[in-house]
Amino acid sequence: MREDSPVPAPETARPEPGAGGGRRERQRLRRRNELYDVALGLFVEKGYEGTTMEDIADRADVARATVFNHFPRKAVFLQEWARRRREAALVAAHRSDAADTSLRAVLLRYFGELGRASQGTREASVAMLTGPVHATDIWRRSPLAAELADIVRTATPEGDLAPRLDADRLGLLLSGAYFVILVTWVSEEPAPFDITDELMAMVDTVLYGAVPDGDRRADHGAA
């Protein structure tokens, strides 16, 4: 059987509606979190490629089918890792006590949280991003790009974006720049730069560009 081949889950493992549904759902989430934590620890310890689904099951002391029930493929652990980071960043971006709700401020809070999360768990970041990330569509159809586009639409009044840009394009630019910075940061030891500072600078570069407005108008006029 292939390493990532799903194993059918027993019927009893599926949450059921009705009495006890809330408790069962909490148990399911608790088990999922436990498996995620075990897998992340093994990826740091043995590397992504060096860890099998059986390793995860053995370390968690569960049946292999239980792991597949929650994470049908090993790549789903990577997707879950990225999802949790996005979720924390979104909470930071839309903090209820934030006085500045401009697009720049929201994006700085969002990427600031991603930077701090990376720095605080560098070993896990390295383990997750030096594995075969091509096994997922996380780069090709990034949920991050869609989430950033939504942030742009929410935080930008109608007509405030430059005519040459729309929310989807800006989301794609921001997510692409983020992935380049993140992959560069995990590729060297020690870390080649402060990732949070780099992400802050990236936001301003994407939002405001490298050419002053006057020079940009002159360039377009010459063309």
C-alpha positions in Angstrom: 0.0 0.0 0.0 1.3 3.5 -0.9 2.4 5.6 2.1 -0.3 8.2 1.4 -3.1 5.7 0.4 -6.1 6.4 2.5 -7.4 3.6 4.7 -11.2 3.5 5.1 -12.2 4.8 8.5 -14.4 2.7 10.7 -18.0 3.9 11.0 -17.6 4.5 14.7 -14.9 7.1 14.1 -17.3 9.4 12.4 -19.1 12.1 14.4 -22.8 11.4 14.6 -25.6 13.9 15.0 -27.9 13.9 18.0 -27.2 13.2 21.6 -23.5 13.4 22.5 -22.6 15.1 19.2 -20.8 18.0 20.9 -18.7 15.7 23.0 -17.8 13.5 20.1 -16.8 16.5 18.1 -14.6 17.7 20.9 -13.0 14.2 21.1 -12.5 14.2 17.4 -10.8 17.6 17.4 -8.7 16.6 20.4 -7.5 13.5 18.6 -6.8 15.5 15.4 -4.7 18.0 17.4 -2.8 15.2 19.1 -1.9 13.6 15.8 -0.9 17.0 14.3 1.4 17.7 17.3 3.0 14.2 17.0 3.5 14.6 13.3 5.1 18.0 13.6 7.4 16.7 16.3 8.5 13.8 14.0 9.0 16.1 11.0 11.4 18.2 13.1 13.1 15.1 14.4 13.3 12.9 11.3 12.4 15.3 8.5 9.3 15.3 6.4 10.5 12.7 3.9 11.9 10.5 6.7 8.6 10.3 8.5 5.9 7.8 7.5 2.2 7.7 8.4 3.1 4.5 10.4 5.7 6.4 12.4 3.0 8.9 13.3 0.6 6.1 14.3 3.3 4.4 16.4 4.3 7.6 18.2 0.7 8.5 18.9 -0.1 4.9 19.9 -3.1 4.6 17.6 -4.0 2.5 14.6 -2.7 3.5 11.2 -6.3 3.8 10.1 -6.9 6.5 12.7 -4.2 8.7 11.3 -5.6 8.3 7.8 -9.1 9.1 9.1 -8.0 12.5 10.2 -5.2 13.2 7.7 -5.8 11.2 4.5 -2.4 12.1 3.0 0.8 13.2 4.7 0.7 16.4 2.7 -2.5 17.3 4.6 -0.3 17.9 7.7 1.4 20.7 5.6 -1.9 22.1 4.6 -3.0 22.1 8.3 0.2 23.8 9.4 -0.3 26.6 6.8 -4.0 26.9 7.7 -3.3 27.4 11.4 -0.8 30.1 10.6 -3.2 31.9 8.4 -5.9 31.7 11.0 -3.7 33.3 13.7 -2.6 36.0 11.2 -6.2 36.8 10.3 -7.1 37.2 14.0 -4.1 39.6 14.5 -5.0 41.5 11.3 -8.5 42.3 12.5 -7.8 42.9 16.2 -10.8 44.6 17.8 -8.6 47.0 19.7 -6.7 48.1 16.6 -7.1 51.9 16.0 -5.6 51.8 12.4 -7.8 49.8 10.0 -6.1 51.1 6.8 -5.1 48.4 4.3 -1.4 48.9 5.1 -2.0 48.5 8.8 -4.1 45.4 8.4 -1.5 43.8 6.2 1.4 44.7 8.5 -0.4 43.1 11.4 -1.2 40.0 9.2 2.4 39.5 8.0 3.8 40.5 11.3 2.0 37.6 12.9 3.3 35.2 10.2 6.8 36.5 10.7 6.6 36.0 14.5 5.1 32.5 14.0 8.0 31.6 11.7 10.7 32.9 14.1 9.1 31.3 17.1 9.0 27.9 15.5 11.9 28.0 13.0 12.6 24.2 13.4 9.1 23.4 12.4 9.1 25.9 9.5 12.3 24.4 8.2 10.9 20.9 8.5 7.6 21.7 6.7 9.1 23.7 3.9 12.1 21.6 3.0 9.9 18.5 2.4 8.2 17.7 -0.9 5.9 20.7 -0.9 5.1 19.9 -4.5 2.8 17.2 -3.1 0.2 19.8 -2.4 -1.3 22.6 -4.3 -0.4 25.1 -1.6 1.8 27.1 -4.0 -0.2 26.7 -7.2 -3.6 27.5 -5.8 -2.7 29.2 -2.6 -5.5 29.8 0.0 -3.3 32.6 1.2 -3.7 34.5 -2.1 -7.5 34.3 -1.8 -7.5 35.3 1.9 -5.3 38.3 1.1 -7.5 39.3 -1.7 -10.5 39.3 0.7 -8.5 41.4 3.1 -7.8 43.9 0.3 -11.5 44.1 -0.6 -12.6 44.5 3.0 -10.0 47.1 4.0 -10.0 49.2 0.8 -12.8 51.6 0.0 -14.2 51.5 -3.5 -11.8 53.2 -5.9 -8.8 53.4 -3.6 -6.8 50.8 -5.5 -4.7 51.9 -8.5 -6.6 51.2 -11.7 -3.9 48.7 -12.8 -4.5 46.5 -9.8 -7.5 44.6 -8.5 -7.8 42.7 -5.2 -7.1 39.3 -6.7 -4.0 40.4 -8.4 -2.7 42.2 -5.2 -3.5 39.0 -3.2 -1.4 37.0 -5.6 1.5 39.4 -5.5 1.5 39.5 -1.7 1.3 35.7 -1.3 4.0 35.1 -4.0 6.4 37.5 -2.3 5.7 35.9 1.1 6.5 32.4 -0.1 9.7 33.6 -1.7 10.8 35.3 1.5 9.8 32.3 3.6 11.5 29.7 1.5 14.7 31.8 1.3 14.6 32.2 5.1 14.3 28.5 5.8 17.0 27.5 3.2 20.0 28.8 5.1 21.5 28.3 8.6 21.6 30.5 10.5 18.6 32.5 9.2 19.9 35.0 6.6 17.6 37.9 7.8 14.9 38.8 10.2 11.9 37.5 8.5 9.4 39.8 10.2 11.4 42.9 9.1 11.6 41.5 5.6 7.8 40.9 5.5 7.1 44.4 6.7 9.3 45.8 4.0 7.7 43.6 1.4 4.2 45.0 2.2 5.3 48.5 1.6 7.1 47.5 -1.6 4.1 45.8 -3.0 1.7 48.5 -1.9 3.8 51.5 -3.0 6.2 50.2 -5.5 9.9 51.0 -6.1 9.4 54.0 -8.3 8.2 57.4 -7.0 4.9 58.5 -8.4 6.4 61.4 -10.4 9.0 59.1 -12.0 6.3 56.6 -12.7 4.2 59.1 -14.6 7.3 60.3 -16.5 8.1 56.7 -17.5 4.6 56.1 -18.8 4.6 59.4 -20.7 7.9 58.5 -22.4 6.5 55.2 -23.4 
